[in-house]
Amino acid sequence: MESSNNSRPAHVTFLLIGIPGMEASQHWLTPLLCFLYIIALIGNCTLLYFIWKEQSLHTPMYFFLAMLSLTDLGVTLTTLPTVLGIFWFHFSEIVIEACLIQMFFIHSFAAMESGVLVAMAFDRCMAICQPLRYASILTNSVIAKIGLLILTRSFCVVFPIPFLTIRFSFCKSHLLSHSYCLHQDVIRLACADIKVNSLYGLIAVLFTKGLDSIYILLSYIMILRAVLNIATNNARRKTFSTCVSHICAVLMFYIPLIGLSVVHRFGRHSSPLVPILMANIYLLVPPVSNPVIYSIKTKQIRTTIVRVFQRSRISSEK
């Protein structure tokens, strides 16, 4: 029978962290963080607005891009309160209930983003490998079902995690390693056997990001085979260029994710700055970079932006 000392206290408060050793001067990073959050919010909202208003962008590729922007907005709005609370107001406390809610949304939106990247890979694969059947395969109904499947999978996979975590007592240090709550960071403070949480967390990652990365890789193998069968080099470059933005988005998402997972599992003796840097890159860089990359690399979006500004200028001149 477990001792009563191991029961979870009624009120558990964790301490979030900014940058270790720079607590007195880290407020200087606040303008940079605010700028990045503003870019993420404005950039993704702008993409959503253009896709919603412009009929020419009502195609599968841009519907999936809208899903990507929604997940990026979700990640941004989930992490923003605690990050700016630490760097702007030096407020680092978070009660366990709020921590678990933030944890749930962070991991859910991350799983959704991974699923959307798979859907976008499937879209590019169908557009290049099956161009004649593309419109008949990716109908609006199919796209809606894919979006619902991504949402349902993310919810079902992440939903047990807060309930598996709240049962623990936390008698060790309550100091977390990040400016927000992550599952693998919270459970390391538990004064109990965390094998179930660790195993479930590993299974959840393999079932979502692990399988998704395999699907994306297989999609690009099929895309490369189709591109190499195209007769001219110019046509090959033009065809493959439609995948560049998606490849950048995949790399921006999966490279920091892999690095963060490796650091949490095997880098216990590494500098505390390493997991903090990797986590910030993992959760902040994709929402900032994705709108910029797609705006620069996608001709239709650039054309739409120019057209909208021209309309605004003409209406202002009148």
C-alpha positions as CSV (number, residue, x, y, z in Angstrom):
1,M,0.0,0.0,0.0
2,E,1.3,3.5,-0.9
3,S,2.2,5.8,1.8
4,S,0.0,8.8,2.4
5,N,3.1,11.0,1.8
6,N,2.9,10.0,-1.8
7,S,-0.6,11.4,-2.4
8,R,-0.8,14.4,-4.5
9,P,-1.1,17.7,-2.7
10,A,-4.3,19.6,-3.1
11,H,-2.5,22.5,-4.8
12,V,0.7,22.0,-6.8
13,T,2.4,24.9,-8.4
14,F,5.2,24.6,-10.9
15,L,7.8,27.2,-11.7
16,L,8.4,27.9,-15.4
17,I,11.8,29.1,-16.5
18,G,13.1,31.7,-18.9
19,I,16.8,31.4,-19.6
20,P,18.9,30.0,-16.7
21,G,21.6,32.4,-15.4
22,M,20.1,35.3,-17.3
23,E,17.0,36.0,-15.1
24,A,18.1,39.6,-14.4
25,S,18.6,40.5,-18.1
26,Q,16.3,38.2,-20.0
27,H,13.7,40.9,-20.3
28,W,15.8,42.3,-23.1
29,L,14.6,39.3,-25.2
30,T,11.0,40.4,-24.7
31,P,10.9,42.7,-27.8
32,L,12.3,39.9,-29.9
33,L,9.7,37.4,-28.6
34,C,6.9,39.9,-29.1
35,F,8.1,40.5,-32.6
36,L,8.1,36.8,-33.4
37,Y,4.7,36.3,-31.9
38,I,3.3,39.2,-33.8
39,I,4.8,37.8,-37.0
40,A,3.2,34.4,-36.3
41,L,-0.2,35.8,-35.5
42,I,-0.3,38.3,-38.4
43,G,1.2,36.0,-40.9
44,N,-1.1,33.1,-40.2
45,C,-4.2,35.3,-39.9
46,T,-3.3,36.9,-43.2
47,L,-2.9,33.6,-45.0
48,L,-6.3,32.5,-43.6
49,Y,-7.9,35.7,-44.8
50,F,-6.5,35.4,-48.3
51,I,-7.5,31.8,-48.6
52,W,-11.0,32.6,-47.4
53,K,-11.5,35.7,-49.6
54,E,-9.8,34.6,-52.9
55,Q,-11.8,32.1,-54.9
56,S,-8.7,31.2,-56.9
57,L,-7.2,29.8,-53.7
58,H,-10.1,27.5,-53.0
59,T,-8.2,24.4,-54.0
60,P,-7.0,21.3,-51.9
61,M,-3.4,22.6,-51.5
62,Y,-4.6,25.9,-50.0
63,F,-7.3,24.3,-47.8
64,F,-4.5,22.2,-46.3
65,L,-2.4,25.3,-45.9
66,A,-5.3,26.9,-44.0
67,M,-5.3,23.9,-41.7
68,L,-1.6,24.4,-41.2
69,S,-2.1,28.1,-40.3
70,L,-4.9,27.2,-37.8
71,T,-2.6,24.7,-36.0
72,D,0.2,27.2,-36.0
73,L,-2.1,29.8,-34.5
74,G,-3.2,27.3,-31.9
75,V,0.4,26.6,-30.9
76,T,1.2,30.3,-30.8
77,L,-1.8,31.3,-28.6
78,T,-1.2,28.3,-26.3
79,T,2.4,29.2,-25.5
80,L,2.1,33.0,-25.6
81,P,0.6,33.7,-22.1
82,T,3.3,31.9,-20.1
83,V,6.2,32.9,-22.4
84,L,5.4,36.6,-22.2
85,G,4.4,36.3,-18.6
86,I,7.9,35.1,-17.8
87,F,9.9,37.5,-20.0
88,W,7.7,40.6,-19.6
89,F,6.2,40.3,-16.1
90,H,8.6,37.9,-14.4
91,F,5.6,35.7,-13.5
92,S,6.8,32.1,-13.5
93,E,4.2,30.2,-11.4
94,I,1.6,28.0,-12.9
95,V,-0.8,25.7,-11.0
96,I,-0.9,22.1,-12.1
97,E,-4.4,22.4,-13.6
98,A,-3.4,25.2,-15.9
99,C,-0.2,23.4,-16.7
100,L,-2.0,20.2,-17.7
101,I,-4.4,22.2,-19.9
102,Q,-1.5,24.0,-21.6
103,M,0.2,20.6,-22.0
104,F,-2.8,19.1,-23.6
105,F,-3.2,21.9,-26.2
106,I,0.5,22.1,-27.0
107,H,0.8,18.3,-27.7
108,S,-2.6,18.3,-29.5
109,F,-1.7,21.1,-31.8
110,A,1.7,19.5,-32.4
111,A,0.1,16.2,-33.4
112,M,-2.4,18.1,-35.6
113,E,0.4,19.9,-37.4
114,S,2.2,16.6,-38.1
115,G,-1.1,15.2,-39.5
116,V,-1.6,18.3,-41.7
117,L,1.9,18.0,-43.1
118,V,1.1,14.4,-44.0
119,A,-2.1,15.6,-45.7
120,M,-0.1,18.2,-47.6
121,A,2.4,15.5,-48.7
122,F,-0.5,13.4,-49.9
123,D,-1.9,16.4,-51.8
124,R,1.5,17.0,-53.6
125,C,1.8,13.3,-54.3
126,M,-1.7,13.1,-56.0
127,A,-1.1,16.4,-57.9
128,I,2.2,15.1,-59.4
129,C,1.6,11.4,-59.6
130,Q,-2.1,11.4,-60.5
131,P,-2.7,14.8,-62.1
132,L,-5.7,13.6,-64.1
133,R,-7.5,12.1,-61.1
134,Y,-6.4,14.9,-58.7
135,A,-9.6,16.9,-58.7
136,S,-11.8,13.8,-58.4
137,I,-9.8,12.3,-55.5
138,L,-9.4,15.4,-53.4
139,T,-12.9,16.7,-53.3
140,N,-14.1,19.2,-50.7
141,S,-15.8,16.3,-48.9
142,V,-12.6,14.3,-48.8
143,I,-10.7,17.3,-47.5
144,A,-13.2,17.9,-44.7
145,K,-13.0,14.2,-43.7
146,I,-9.2,14.4,-43.7
147,G,-9.3,17.4,-41.4
148,L,-11.8,15.7,-39.1
149,L,-9.6,12.6,-39.0
150,I,-6.5,14.7,-38.1
151,L,-8.5,16.5,-35.3
152,T,-9.9,13.3,-33.9
153,R,-6.6,11.4,-33.9
154,S,-4.8,14.2,-32.1
155,F,-7.5,14.5,-29.5
156,C,-7.7,10.8,-28.8
157,V,-4.0,10.3,-28.6
158,V,-3.3,13.2,-26.3
159,F,-6.4,13.1,-24.1
160,P,-5.2,10.4,-21.7
161,I,-1.9,12.3,-21.0
162,P,-3.2,14.9,-18.5
163,F,-5.1,12.2,-16.6
164,L,-2.0,10.0,-16.4
165,T,0.0,12.9,-15.1
166,I,-2.3,14.4,-12.5
167,R,-2.3,11.2,-10.4
168,F,1.4,11.8,-9.5
169,S,2.8,13.5,-6.4
170,F,5.5,16.1,-7.0
171,C,7.8,16.1,-4.1
172,K,11.0,16.9,-6.0
173,S,11.9,20.4,-7.3
174,H,8.9,22.0,-9.0
175,L,11.1,23.9,-11.4
176,L,10.3,23.0,-15.1
177,S,12.8,23.3,-17.9
178,H,10.8,25.5,-20.3
179,S,8.5,28.5,-20.5
180,Y,5.5,26.2,-20.9
181,C,4.4,22.8,-19.8
182,L,5.5,19.7,-21.8
183,H,4.6,16.2,-20.8
184,Q,8.2,14.8,-20.7
185,D,9.3,17.8,-18.7
186,V,6.6,17.6,-16.0
187,I,6.8,13.8,-15.4
188,R,10.5,14.0,-14.6
189,L,9.5,15.9,-11.4
190,A,7.1,13.1,-10.2
191,C,7.9,11.1,-7.1
192,A,6.6,7.9,-8.5
193,D,7.1,5.3,-11.2
194,I,6.7,7.1,-14.5
195,K,7.1,4.1,-16.7
196,V,3.5,4.1,-17.8
197,N,3.7,7.8,-18.8
198,S,7.0,7.4,-20.5
199,L,5.8,4.3,-22.5
200,Y,2.5,6.0,-23.4
201,G,4.3,9.2,-24.5
202,L,6.7,7.1,-26.7
203,I,3.8,5.2,-28.2
204,A,1.9,8.5,-28.8
205,V,4.9,10.0,-30.6
206,L,5.5,6.9,-32.7
207,F,1.8,6.7,-33.6
208,T,1.6,10.3,-34.7
209,K,4.9,11.9,-35.7
210,G,6.7,8.5,-36.3
211,L,4.1,7.2,-38.7
212,D,3.6,10.6,-40.2
213,S,7.3,11.0,-41.0
214,I,7.2,7.6,-42.8
215,Y,4.2,8.5,-44.8
216,I,5.8,11.8,-45.8
217,L,9.0,10.0,-46.8
218,L,7.1,7.5,-48.9
219,S,5.1,10.3,-50.6
220,Y,8.3,12.0,-51.6
221,I,9.8,8.8,-52.9
222,M,6.7,8.5,-55.2
223,I,7.0,12.2,-56.1
224,L,10.7,11.8,-57.0
225,R,10.0,8.8,-59.2
226,A,7.2,10.7,-61.0
227,V,9.4,13.8,-61.5
228,L,12.3,11.7,-62.8
229,N,10.0,10.3,-65.5
230,I,9.3,13.8,-66.8
231,A,11.1,14.3,-70.1
232,T,12.7,17.8,-69.8
233,N,14.8,19.3,-67.0
234,N,12.8,22.5,-67.0
235,A,9.5,20.6,-66.5
236,R,11.1,18.6,-63.7
237,R,12.2,21.7,-61.9
238,K,8.8,23.4,-62.4
239,T,7.0,20.4,-61.1
240,F,9.2,19.8,-58.1
241,S,9.2,23.5,-57.2
242,T,5.6,23.1,-56.0
243,C,6.9,20.9,-53.2
244,V,9.6,23.3,-51.9
245,S,7.5,25.2,-49.4
246,H,6.1,21.9,-48.0
247,I,9.6,20.4,-47.7
248,C,10.7,23.5,-45.8
249,A,7.7,23.3,-43.4
250,V,8.5,19.6,-42.8
251,L,12.1,20.3,-42.0
252,M,11.2,23.2,-39.7
253,F,8.8,20.9,-37.8
254,Y,10.6,17.6,-37.6
255,I,14.3,18.6,-37.1
256,P,13.6,20.5,-33.8
257,L,11.2,17.8,-32.7
258,I,13.8,15.1,-33.1
259,G,16.4,17.2,-31.4
260,L,14.1,18.0,-28.4
261,S,13.2,14.3,-28.0
262,V,16.8,13.3,-28.1
263,V,17.8,15.9,-25.5
264,H,15.0,15.0,-23.1
265,R,15.7,11.3,-23.3
266,F,19.5,11.2,-23.5
267,G,20.8,14.6,-22.7
268,R,20.3,14.7,-18.9
269,H,23.8,16.0,-18.3
270,S,23.8,18.5,-21.1
271,S,23.6,22.3,-20.6
272,P,20.1,23.4,-19.5
273,L,20.2,25.9,-22.4
274,V,20.0,23.1,-24.9
275,P,16.5,21.8,-24.2
276,I,15.2,25.4,-23.8
277,L,16.6,26.4,-27.2
278,M,15.3,23.3,-28.9
279,A,11.8,23.7,-27.4
280,N,11.6,27.3,-28.4
281,I,12.7,26.5,-31.9
282,Y,10.2,23.6,-32.1
283,L,7.2,25.6,-30.9
284,L,7.9,29.1,-32.2
285,V,9.9,28.8,-35.4
286,P,7.3,26.9,-37.5
287,P,4.4,29.3,-36.8
288,V,6.7,32.2,-37.7
289,S,8.4,30.6,-40.8
290,N,5.5,28.8,-42.5
291,P,3.5,32.0,-43.5
292,V,6.8,33.6,-44.7
293,I,7.9,30.6,-46.7
294,Y,4.6,30.0,-48.4
295,S,4.2,33.7,-49.1
296,I,7.6,33.9,-50.7
297,K,7.7,30.5,-52.5
298,T,4.1,30.2,-53.7
299,K,3.3,32.2,-56.8
300,Q,-0.5,32.2,-56.3
301,I,-0.2,33.7,-52.8
302,R,2.3,36.3,-53.9
303,T,-0.1,37.3,-56.8
304,T,-3.0,37.4,-54.4
305,I,-1.1,39.7,-52.0
306,V,-0.1,42.0,-54.8
307,R,-3.7,42.1,-56.1
308,V,-5.1,42.9,-52.7
309,F,-2.6,45.8,-52.1
310,Q,-3.4,47.1,-55.6
311,R,-7.1,47.1,-54.8
312,S,-6.5,48.9,-51.5
313,R,-4.3,51.5,-53.2
314,I,-6.9,52.2,-55.9
315,S,-9.7,52.4,-53.4
316,S,-7.7,54.8,-51.2
317,E,-6.9,57.0,-54.2
318,K,-10.6,57.3,-55.0
